[in-house]
């Protein structure tokens, strides 16, 4: 148990760092007394330091990653110039903190000095100030140090790994076609969303703060019990799958609008645009999607393993929630109140016990479309001696049953493709279909094959959800190994189109979640395809309950914020 606490604290800090930096960022332990630093991918802190010191150190370093403070062109002149590096940090650290203050809890937002930050408007400007002779006070201790040589070494190692691992091309078809974009390049519109709190009480930070407050609560509470703790984290590592680390980004991004074609005549095919990242524009009416009626095998038994376990973290989704802050009891941690209470404890004052969020629950109002990848790559071996398809099929069965039992409107579609004119969508369960043994036989009759034109499938799923979901809140859930690949849809081209299709859906007010279950796709490849959409990769279907609640909740909250301007404007 004693060894688990530091690991949990590092994981908590890792989630906070990833959300603030806008990309997967690990946090590792330093020897006591060493100053915090980062190489741009991992932040090194003394997690055992007292008070808020570890959290403050992570806030500074992650803000600098997010603000571009460690870009090679800026860091390179700092190599072998420690004095200049300190001067740069003394200015740029404040600029980065002020730039990201909207993402910080209230108690941490004061770390950045606005007066100092106002001297610079970019990393390059901070570097010019550092090179000049003007007097600059040294950076605060929580700012740590800049290890310029290590930042550049980590960047070179990452670039070498990207060149060695192109991603997206199924095994056996390795890199025969040239990429249209450099691996890892994202389009200009996939920016992090500032609407979703990166340190919401539903994750590790909430649990960590609750643990920190537990000692003073034991002294002051006369009765046992109390409100339930925060949910399981959405940023996790699963050792059961080779090279896979779950990445969940709780952010959204803006986009161009998508085709507004009415959702009619699906059987005859619907045309959708496709994003050409190299030309920075759409290919209009480029892909044809047809709905193909499913076939049923004579021998097909349902694979429902843990629907009850999945149902519990989904039980609050889709309800209109009125959130009340600073409550003495509740179902979540109020981060600002909890941090302030901790500060009061450290200062020797009596803390306020009202550190929870309480939610008044109303009726469910949610439609969910589950989109299952049944392309050929899903037939490859996964974890637990089963194929990726078998594991994702079991997971989608559990999700379908759990959401249906909770009263949500649920549809389940599978997809595969054979070129841009032959994208097939299989309606395993339409929104108005009854959930019965026939639906489960359809699901278990699916066999993987062909390719994955993921962007077209996402656009069609989103269109069906908007036209037939019938609720104000909508959620699109994509279960895929993340290999977007088809004829003329290879590598970076396919990844950019899939990423853009998710952005389009989110811009139109649909929450999106992407799940990879039992596959060995590496983290960077998944990020290229899913972008900043909430996504996670897990080793086994039975781990789904641990990540699904926070992911779904975050996607729905972000989508709700995006719908508000349209509602105020009277709709489109």
C-alpha positions in Angstrom: 0.0 0.0 0.0 2.8 2.4 0.9 4.3 2.0 -2.6 1.0 2.6 -4.3 0.5 6.1 -2.9 3.4 7.7 -4.9 2.3 5.9 -8.0 -1.2 7.2 -7.7 0.0 10.7 -7.1 2.2 10.6 -10.2 -0.8 9.3 -12.2 -2.9 12.1 -10.8 -0.3 14.6 -11.8 0.0 13.0 -15.2 -3.6 13.5 -16.0 -3.4 17.1 -14.9 -0.3 17.6 -17.0 -1.8 15.9 -20.1 -5.0 18.0 -20.0 -3.1 21.3 -19.5 -0.4 20.5 -22.1 -3.0 19.4 -24.6 -1.2 16.1 -25.3 -0.2 13.0 -23.5 2.4 14.0 -20.9 3.9 11.7 -18.3 5.0 12.8 -14.8 8.0 11.0 -13.2 9.7 11.2 -9.8 12.7 13.3 -9.0 15.1 12.8 -6.1 14.1 15.0 -3.1 15.4 18.5 -3.4 16.1 18.5 -7.2 14.3 21.3 -9.2 11.5 20.3 -11.5 12.1 20.2 -15.3 10.7 18.7 -18.4 12.0 17.4 -21.7 8.7 18.2 -23.4 7.2 14.8 -23.0 7.8 13.9 -19.4 7.7 16.3 -16.4 10.0 15.5 -13.5 8.9 16.6 -10.1 9.5 15.7 -6.4 6.0 14.2 -5.8 6.8 13.9 -2.1 7.3 17.7 -1.7 5.0 19.3 0.8 1.8 21.2 0.1 1.0 22.2 -3.4 4.6 22.2 -4.6 4.2 19.2 -7.0 1.0 20.5 -8.5 2.5 24.0 -9.0 5.6 22.6 -10.6 3.5 20.5 -13.0 1.3 23.5 -13.8 4.3 25.6 -14.8 6.0 22.9 -16.9 2.8 21.8 -18.6 1.8 25.4 -19.4 5.2 25.9 -21.1 4.6 22.8 -23.2 1.2 24.0 -24.2 2.5 27.6 -25.0 5.3 26.4 -27.2 7.9 27.5 -24.8 10.1 24.5 -25.5 10.1 24.5 -29.3 13.5 23.6 -30.6 14.1 26.9 -32.4 13.8 28.7 -29.1 15.5 26.2 -26.8 18.5 25.6 -29.0 20.2 28.9 -28.2 19.9 28.0 -24.5 22.2 25.0 -24.7 25.3 25.5 -22.5 23.9 28.9 -21.4 22.3 28.2 -18.0 22.2 31.9 -17.0 20.3 32.8 -20.2 18.0 29.8 -19.7 17.1 31.1 -16.2 16.4 34.5 -17.5 14.2 33.0 -20.3 12.3 30.9 -17.8 11.8 33.9 -15.5 9.8 35.6 -18.3 8.4 32.8 -20.4 7.2 30.8 -17.4 4.9 33.7 -16.4 3.8 34.2 -20.0 2.9 30.5 -20.4 0.9 30.5 -17.1 -1.1 33.6 -18.0 -1.8 32.1 -21.4 -3.3 28.9 -19.9 -4.8 30.5 -16.8 -8.4 29.7 -18.0 -7.5 26.0 -17.6 -6.1 26.3 -14.2 -7.9 25.9 -10.9 -8.5 29.2 -9.2 -5.8 28.5 -6.5 -3.2 28.0 -9.2 -4.1 30.8 -11.6 -2.2 33.3 -9.4 1.1 31.5 -10.2 1.5 33.7 -13.3 2.5 37.3 -12.8 0.6 39.4 -15.3 3.0 42.3 -15.2 6.0 40.1 -16.1 3.9 38.2 -18.7 3.0 41.5 -20.4 6.6 42.0 -21.4 6.4 39.2 -23.9 3.9 38.0 -26.4 5.7 34.8 -27.6 8.6 32.4 -26.8 10.8 34.3 -29.3 10.1 37.6 -27.6 11.0 36.0 -24.2 14.2 34.8 -25.7 15.1 38.3 -26.9 14.5 39.6 -23.4 16.7 36.9 -22.0 19.5 37.8 -24.4 19.3 41.5 -23.5 21.1 43.1 -20.6 18.0 44.4 -18.7 17.8 43.2 -15.1 15.5 40.2 -14.6 14.6 38.7 -11.2 15.2 35.0 -11.0 12.3 32.6 -11.6 10.4 31.3 -8.5 11.5 27.9 -7.1 8.3 26.2 -8.4 9.4 27.2 -12.0 12.2 24.7 -11.8 14.9 24.8 -14.5 15.1 24.4 -18.3 17.3 21.5 -19.4 17.7 22.6 -23.0 20.0 19.8 -24.2 17.5 17.2 -22.8 14.6 18.9 -24.5 16.3 18.7 -27.9 17.4 15.1 -27.3 13.9 14.1 -26.5 12.6 15.8 -29.7 15.1 14.0 -31.8 14.2 10.7 -30.3 10.5 11.3 -30.9 11.2 12.2 -34.6 13.3 9.1 -35.1 10.5 7.0 -33.6 7.9 8.6 -35.9 10.1 7.9 -39.0 10.6 4.3 -37.9 6.9 3.7 -37.1 4.7 5.2 -39.9 1.5 3.9 -38.4 -1.9 3.5 -40.2 -0.8 0.9 -42.8 -2.0 -2.6 -41.9 0.6 -5.2 -41.6 1.6 -6.7 -44.9 1.0 -3.4 -46.8 3.9 -1.5 -45.3 4.4 2.0 -46.6 4.0 1.3 -50.3 2.3 4.6 -51.0 3.9 7.9 -50.1 2.2 9.9 -47.3 0.5 13.2 -48.4 1.4 14.8 -45.0 4.2 14.2 -42.6 3.3 11.7 -39.9 1.8 13.4 -36.9 0.9 16.6 -38.7 -2.5 17.9 -37.7 -4.7 20.2 -39.5 -5.1 23.7 -38.3 -8.6 23.2 -36.8 -7.9 20.5 -34.3 -7.3 22.8 -31.4 -7.9 21.9 -27.7 -11.3 23.0 -26.3 -11.1 25.4 -23.3 -14.7 24.5 -22.2 -13.9 21.2 -20.4 -12.1 21.4 -17.1 -8.8 19.5 -17.2 -8.9 18.8 -13.5 -12.5 17.9 -13.0 -13.3 16.0 -9.9 -14.1 12.9 -11.9 -10.5 12.0 -12.4 -7.3 11.3 -10.5 -6.9 14.9 -9.3 -10.3 14.8 -7.6 -9.4 11.5 -5.9 -6.0 12.9 -4.9 -7.5 16.1 -3.4 -10.1 14.0 -1.5 -7.2 11.9 0.0 -5.4 15.1 1.0 -8.5 16.4 2.7 -9.3 13.1 4.4 -7.1 13.7 7.4 -8.8 16.9 8.4 -12.2 15.4 7.6 -11.6 12.6 10.0 -10.9 15.1 12.8 -14.0 17.2 12.1 -16.7 14.8 11.0 -18.6 13.2 13.8 -20.4 10.6 11.7 -18.9 8.1 9.3 -19.5 7.7 5.6 -19.8 10.6 3.3 -20.4 11.1 -0.4 -18.9 8.7 -2.9 -15.5 9.4 -4.3 -14.6 10.5 -7.8 -14.8 8.3 -10.8 -12.0 6.2 -12.2 -9.4 8.2 -14.2 -9.6 8.6 -18.0 -5.8 8.8 -18.5 -4.3 5.4 -17.8 -1.7 2.8 -18.8 -2.6 -0.8 -19.4 0.2 -3.2 -19.1 -1.8 -6.0 -20.6 -1.4 -4.8 -24.2 1.9 -4.4 -26.0 3.0 -0.8 -26.3 -0.4 0.6 -25.5 -1.0 3.5 -23.2 -4.5 4.8 -22.8 -4.8 8.4 -23.9 -7.9 10.4 -23.2 -8.2 14.0 -24.3 -11.2 15.7 -22.8 -11.1 18.5 -25.3 -13.0 19.4 -28.4 -12.1 21.6 -31.4 -13.8 23.8 -34.0 -14.3 22.9 -37.6 -15.7 23.7 -41.0 -19.3 22.8 -41.5 -20.2 19.5 -43.1 -22.6 18.5 -45.9 -26.2 19.4 -44.8 -27.8 16.9 -47.2 -31.0 15.5 -45.7 -30.7 11.9 -44.4 -33.0 10.2 -46.8 -32.6 7.3 -49.2 -29.8 5.6 -47.3 -30.3 2.3 -49.2 -29.5 4.1 -52.5 -26.4 5.7 -51.1 -25.6 9.0 -49.6 -22.6 11.1 -50.8 -20.3 12.8 -48.3 -17.3 15.1 -48.7 -13.8 14.0 -47.8 -11.1 16.2 -46.3 -7.9 16.5 -48.4 -5.3 17.8 -45.9 -2.6 18.3 -48.5 -4.9 20.8 -50.4 -6.5 22.1 -47.2 -10.0 21.6 -48.7 -12.8 19.2 -49.2 -13.4 16.9 -52.1 -17.1 17.4 -52.5 -19.5 14.4 -52.8 -16.5 12.2 -52.9 -17.6 9.1 -50.9 -20.8 7.0 -51.3 -22.2 5.3 -48.2 -24.8 2.6 -48.5 -26.6 0.8 -45.7 -26.4 -2.9 -46.2 -28.9 -5.1 -44.4 -27.1 -7.6 -42.0 -27.1 -11.3 -42.5 -27.7 -13.7 -39.6 -25.8 -16.9 -39.1 -27.6 -20.0 -37.9 -25.2 -20.4 -35.0 -24.6 -17.0 -33.4 -24.8 -16.6 -29.7 -24.7 -13.3 -27.9 -21.6 -12.2 -26.2 -22.8 -10.1 -23.2 -20.3 -10.4 -20.4 -20.5 -7.4 -18.1 -23.4 -5.1 -19.0 -24.3 -4.5 -15.4 -20.7 -3.4 -14.7 -20.8 -0.9 -17.6 -24.3 0.3 -16.6 -23.2 1.8 -13.3 -20.7 4.5 -14.7 -23.3 5.4 -17.4 -26.2 5.8 -15.0 -25.8 9.6 -14.8 -25.4 10.3 -18.5 -28.0 12.1 -20.5 -29.7 13.7 -17.6 -30.2 17.4 -17.3 -28.0 18.2 -14.3 -28.1 21.3 -12.2 -24.6 21.5 -10.6 -24.4 23.2 -7.1 -20.9 24.2 -6.0 -19.4 24.2 -2.5 -21.8 21.7 -0.9 -21.1 19.8 2.3 -22.1 16.5 0.5 -22.3 15.6 -3.1 -21.3 13.2 -5.9 -18.1 14.9 -7.1 -15.2 17.1 -5.9 -15.4 20.9 -6.2 -11.8 21.4 -7.2 -11.6 25.1 -6.4 -13.1 24.6 -3.0 -11.0 21.6 -2.2 -7.7 23.4 -3.1 -8.7 26.4 -1.0 -9.6 24.1 1.9 -6.2 22.4 1.6 -4.5 25.8 1.6 -6.4 26.8 4.8 -5.2 23.6 6.5 -1.6 24.4 5.6 -2.1 27.9 6.9 -3.4 26.6 10.2 -6.9 27.8 9.7 -10.1 25.8 10.0 -11.1 24.8 6.5 -14.6 25.0 5.0 -16.1 21.5 4.8 -18.2 22.4 1.7 -15.9 20.9 -0.9 -18.3 18.9 -3.0 -20.5 19.3 -6.1 -24.1 18.2 -5.9 -26.2 17.4 -8.9 -29.9 17.5 -9.1 -30.8 14.9 -11.6 -33.6 15.1 -14.1 -34.9 12.7 -16.8 -32.6 11.1 -19.3 -32.4 12.8 -22.7 -29.7 11.0 -24.6 -29.3 9.2 -28.0 -26.2 7.2 -28.7 -25.0 5.7 -31.9 -22.3 3.0 -31.6 -20.1 2.7 -34.6 -18.2 -0.6 -34.8 -15.2 -1.1 -37.1 -15.4 -4.5 -38.9 -12.6 -3.9 -41.4 -9.9 -6.5 -42.0 -7.4 -5.2 -39.5 -9.9 -6.1 -36.7 -9.4 -9.8 -37.5 -5.8 -9.6 -36.2 -4.8 -11.1 -32.9 -5.3 -9.0 -29.9 -5.0 -9.6 -26.1 -6.4 -12.5 -24.1 -6.0 -14.9 -27.1 -8.9 -13.3 -28.9 -9.0 -11.1 -32.0 -9.5 -7.4 -31.8 -12.9 -7.9 -33.4 -14.1 -10.4 -30.8 -13.1 -8.0 -28.0 -14.7 -4.9 -29.5 -17.8 -6.9 -30.4 -18.1 -8.0 -26.7 -17.6 -4.4 -25.5 -20.2 -2.9 -27.9 -22.7 -5.6 -26.9 -22.3 -4.6 -23.2 -22.6 -0.9 -24.1 -25.7 -1.4 -26.1 -27.5 -3.4 -23.4 -26.4 -1.0 -20.6 -27.5 2.1 -22.4 -30.8 0.5 -23.5 -31.5 -0.6 -19.9 -30.9 2.9 -18.7 -33.6 4.3 -21.0 -31.4 5.9 -23.7 -32.1 5.7 -27.4 -29.4 3.4 -28.9 -28.4 2.5 -32.4 -25.6 0.2 -33.4 -23.9 0.3 -36.9 -20.9 -1.6 -38.2 -18.8 -0.4 -41.2 -16.2 -1.4 -43.7 -15.2 -0.1 -47.2 -13.9 -1.1 -50.6 -12.9 2.3 -52.0 -14.6 5.6 -51.9 -17.7 4.5 -53.8 -18.3 1.5 -51.6 -18.5 2.4 -48.0 -20.9 0.0 -46.3 -22.8 0.6 -43.1 -24.6 -2.3 -41.5 -27.5 -1.3 -39.2 -27.3 -4.0 -36.5 -29.8 -2.0 -34.5 -31.6 1.2 -35.7 -32.9 3.6 -33.1 -36.5 2.4 -33.3 -35.6 -1.4 -33.3 -36.3 -3.4 -30.3 -33.2 -4.8 -28.5 -33.8 -8.5 -28.7 -32.0 -11.8 -29.5 -32.2 -11.0 -33.2 -30.1 -7.9 -32.7 -27.5 -9.8 -30.8 -27.4 -12.5 -33.5 -26.8 -9.8 -36.1 -24.0 -8.5 -34.1 -22.4 -11.9 -33.5 -22.7 -12.7 -37.2 -20.4 -9.9 -38.2 -17.1 -11.0 -39.7 -14.2 -8.5 -40.3 -13.0 -7.9 -43.8 -12.1 -5.2 -46.4 -10.9 -1.7 -45.4 -11.7 1.2 -43.2 -12.7 4.6 -44.7 -13.3 5.9 -41.2 -14.1 9.5 -42.1 -17.1 8.5 -44.3 -18.4 6.2 -41.6 -18.2 8.9 -39.0 -20.0 11.4 -41.2 -22.8 8.9 -41.9 -23.1 7.9 -38.3 -23.3 11.5 -37.3 -26.0 12.3 -39.9 -28.1 9.3 -38.7 -27.7 10.5 -35.1 -28.8 14.0 -35.9 -31.8 12.9 -38.1 -33.1 10.0 -36.1 -31.7 10.3 -32.6 -34.7 12.3 -31.4 -33.0 13.9 -28.4 -31.2 17.1 -27.6 -28.1 15.3 -26.4 -26.3 13.1 -28.8 -23.2 10.9 -28.5 -21.3 9.1 -31.2 -19.1 6.3 -30.0 -16.5 4.8 -32.4 -15.0 1.5 -31.6 -11.9 1.0 -33.8 -8.3 -0.1 -33.8 -7.5 3.3 -35.3 -6.2 2.1 -38.7 -7.9 4.4 -41.2 -6.9 2.7 -44.5 -8.5 2.2 -48.0 -7.7 2.7 -51.7 -6.4 6.3 -51.9 -6.9 6.7 -48.2 -3.6 5.8 -46.8 -1.5 6.9 -43.8 -1.7 10.7 -43.1 -4.4 11.4 -45.6 -6.9 8.9 -44.0 -5.9 10.0 -40.5 -6.5 13.7 -41.3 -9.9 12.9 -42.8 -11.1 10.8 -39.9 -9.9 13.5 -37.5 -11.7 16.2 -39.5 -14.9 14.1 -39.6 -14.9 13.9 -35.8 -14.3 17.7 -35.6 -17.4 18.2 -37.9 -19.6 16.1 -35.7 -18.5 17.9 -32.5 -19.0 21.3 -34.1 -22.6 20.3 -34.8 -23.2 19.6 -31.2 -22.6 15.8 -31.1 -20.4 14.5 -28.4 -17.8 12.0 -29.7 -15.8 9.2 -28.0 -13.4 6.8 -29.6 -12.5 3.5 -28.0 -9.8 1.0 -28.9 -10.1 -2.4 -27.2 -7.6 -5.3 -27.3 -5.5 -3.8 -30.2 -1.8 -3.0 -30.2 -2.1 0.3 -32.0 0.4 2.8 -30.5 -0.6 6.0 -28.8 0.8 8.4 -31.4 -1.0 6.6 -34.3 -4.3 6.8 -32.4 -3.8 10.5 -31.7 -3.2 11.1 -35.4 -6.5 9.6 -36.2 -8.7 10.7 -33.3 -7.0 14.0 -32.6 -8.4 15.8 -29.6 -11.6 13.8 -29.5 -12.1 12.0 -26.1 -10.5 8.6 -26.7 -9.0 5.7 -24.7 -7.4 2.4 -25.4 -7.8 -0.5 -23.1 -6.4 -4.0 -23.0 -9.6 -5.9 -22.2 -13.4 -5.4 -22.4 -13.7 -5.8 -18.7 -11.7 -2.6 -18.2 -14.4 -0.6 -20.0 -16.3 0.3 -16.9 -13.2 2.1 -15.5 -13.0 4.6 -18.3 -16.4 5.0 -19.9 -18.1 7.2 -17.4 -15.6 10.1 -17.4 -15.1 9.9 -21.2 -18.8 10.0 -22.0 -19.5 12.7 -19.4 -16.8 15.0 -20.7 -17.8 14.5 -24.4 -21.4 15.4 -23.5 -20.5 18.5 -21.5 -18.3 19.8 -24.3 -21.1 19.2 -26.9 -23.6 21.0 -24.7 -21.5 24.1 -24.6 -21.2 24.0 -28.4 -25.0 23.8 -28.8 -25.8 26.8 -26.7 -24.9 29.5 -29.2 -27.2 27.9 -31.8 -30.0 27.6 -29.3 -29.7 31.3 -28.5 -29.6 32.2 -32.2 -32.8 30.3 -32.8 -31.3 27.3 -34.4 -29.8 26.9 -37.9 
